[in-house]
């Protein structure tokens, strides 16, 4: 409440920041990154990542190459 951001949104943003750091290592698989940031469902992870970051995990990884 103090930040004006809901808990779930804040948690998702923190997870996606961590995921971006992990995805910068292009040798990592997307499903591995999803698991490391707390998602068991890669489809849900990918959708959430795209919603928060504005591109899919694979698109983001391509920008790191």
C-alpha positions, 0 to 999 in steps of 0.5 A: 500500500505504501508504494501504491503497487499491489503485492503480486505486481511487486513480486512479479516485477522483482521476479522478472528483474531476476529473470532478465539477469539470468536470461542475459546468460544466453546458455541458460534455457528459458525453462531453467530460468522460469524454475529459478525465479519460482515458476513451474509453468513455462507458459505462465512465466512467458506470458508474465514476462511479456506482460511485465517486460514487453517482450518474450523471454526468447526475444529478450535473450536474443537482444543479449546475444 
